[in-house]
């Protein structure tokens, strides 16, 4: 039933936790710092944007 496609898409988005690619890429910017923080015991106070290899970790 073509009329149900919008509801089906919404249910799939909710169940699979689909997000816009821009949101995923933004989260990936901070992933290296989060992983480093986990392994070193340091947690960044605020999300860092940019290259984690050049971002200082206290």
C-alpha positions as CSV (number, residue, x, y, z in Angstrom):
1,X,0.0,0.0,0.0
2,X,1.8,3.2,-1.2
3,X,-0.1,5.3,1.2
4,X,1.6,3.7,4.2
5,X,5.1,4.3,3.0
6,X,5.7,7.5,5.1
7,X,4.6,5.6,8.3
8,X,6.8,2.7,7.3
9,X,9.8,4.9,6.8
10,X,9.3,6.6,10.1
11,X,9.0,3.2,11.9
12,X,12.2,2.0,10.2
13,X,14.0,5.2,11.2
14,X,12.9,4.8,14.8
15,X,13.6,1.1,15.1
16,X,17.0,1.3,13.4
17,X,17.9,4.7,15.0
18,X,18.6,6.0,11.6
19,X,20.1,9.5,11.6
20,X,21.0,12.0,8.9
21,X,24.6,11.4,7.6
22,X,25.6,14.9,8.7
23,X,24.8,14.1,12.3
24,X,26.8,10.8,12.1
25,X,29.8,12.6,10.6
26,X,29.7,15.3,13.3
27,X,29.7,12.6,15.9
28,X,32.7,10.9,14.2
29,X,34.7,14.1,14.6
30,X,34.8,13.5,18.3
31,X,35.1,9.7,18.3
32,X,38.9,9.6,18.5
33,X,39.0,11.9,21.5
34,X,36.3,9.9,23.2
35,X,38.3,6.7,22.6
36,X,41.5,8.2,23.8
37,X,39.8,9.6,26.9
38,X,38.4,6.2,27.7
39,X,41.8,4.6,27.6
40,X,43.7,7.3,29.4
41,X,41.0,8.0,32.0
42,X,40.6,11.6,30.8
43,X,37.2,12.8,29.6
44,X,37.0,16.0,27.6
45,X,34.8,18.6,29.3
46,X,33.3,19.7,26.0
47,X,33.2,18.1,22.6
48,X,36.3,18.9,20.6
49,X,36.0,19.6,16.9
50,X,38.8,19.0,14.5
51,X,41.7,16.7,14.1
52,X,42.2,14.7,17.4
53,X,45.9,14.2,16.6
54,X,46.4,17.9,17.0
55,X,44.0,18.4,19.9
56,X,45.7,18.5,23.3
57,X,44.4,16.2,26.0
58,X,45.0,17.3,29.5
